[in-house]
Amino acid sequence: MPSLLDLTAMFMLGLLGAGHCIGMCGPLVLAVTARDNRWRAHFAYHLGRGLTYTALGAVVGALGSGLFALSGGSDLDRLARLQAMVSLFAALLLVLFALVRLGLIREPEWATAPLSGGIPGTKIIQQRAIQQNGARRFIGLGMFFGLIPCGLSYAALARALPAASPASGALFLAAFALGTFPGLLLLGGSIGQLWRKHRQLSDLLSGVIMLAMALSLAVDALSTVF
């Protein structure tokens, strides 16, 4: 299971990435919640988004677990090498998205391709969510829009891959989702304005956290091999 330090790092990644979230998702959030009770609608929307992130974390954790299982559990050396490879791959992805947050490179096109377009049934889910009333509508929309392409969430998913279990992957992404809540819940208030004003600083800090995660993964991976 993830350590408290790992979960705190994921929470801080979400919290410090709020400037990016407000810039990318803020107009969408305001649009879908404009006609209802602001706080109730926002909370329901972000609850749905958090559920999607948590589910994706479980899927990615299961993928990592499946990769390790395919390596053959009886051969400990081979398993250790595969774990190291998965961790190094995740570290490289974290470095990539960290460089994007730091403004050193542009976000790759594949990271901005909507996940929802390639997942069967998402159009039906979106249509049914729109037809619902009250909190169910916004939970459904939040779950759907949680699939919007986002380099920050991809970085969080990359960190969940070496977790190698659905439960651990879900915990990683749940901590990340909780970190994104404050900025987006307070989108229209002074805190949201503060985050927007200091987005460059929050991007810098979230990039540094990604680099620290990448370094930790790389060190752990290499220490298991050498």
Secondary structure, DSSP 8 states (H G I E B T S, - for coil): ---HHHHHHHHHHHHHTHHHHHHHHHHHHHHHHTTS-HHHHHHHHHHHHHHHHHHHHHHHHHHHHHHHHHT-TT-HHHHHHHHHHHHHHHHHHHHHHHHHHTTSS---GGGGS-SGGGSTTHHHHHHHHHH--HHHHHHHHHHHHTTS--HHHHHHHHHHGGG-SHHHHHHHHHHHHHHHHHHHHTTTSHHHHHHHHTHHHHHHHHHHHHHHHHHHHHHHHHHHH-
